[in-house]
């Protein structure tokens, strides 16, 4: 998936208010047999069976198909999903994180994540942000009142702010993963960046 440095993400949001949204909803199992890593393939499959009916026609009342939320994510627009609690439960399939990243989302905000899915998101350069249930519900209310409302995710300071209300919360992130996100490094990139130190240690 595309690697881009994280600093501050300021964007409108897609509200996916589905509690216990499992990885089979995020990407149906039939897509797991594919050998491609094409981001568009997985992005098109994101929430497929909720976005489209059995004939492949968009489901008009599903949030991602509503006009105010249907624009594809790009800088400052729909780069953030505000999700229901226990996001990414179910199987450990990496494809669910691939689908979210392939769609163009950079941040998922929820009151709780399934642990394996949370780690898979980080490995795909999607930041999972855990907030309180009260703050999560405030974000849902704000977006319902104004779909153009923006949320700011400040990775260096580990804060998330509702720009409509000014309310802000601190979020936790592993120091190693924070460094990797801020420098657009995957695990291999990190090892290569530290190759001289590793070789020096081995020589000693």
Secondary structure, 3 states (H helix, E strand, C coil): CCCCCCCEEEEEEEEECCCCCEHHHHCCHHHHHCCCCCHHHHHHHCCHHHHECCCCCECCCCHHHCCCCCCCCECCECCEEEECCCECECCCCCHHHHHHHHHCCCEEEECCECHHHHHHHHHCCCEEEECCHHHHHHHHHHHHHCCCCEEEEECCCCEEEECCCCCEEECCCCHHHHHHHHCCCCHHHHHHHCHHHHHHHHHC
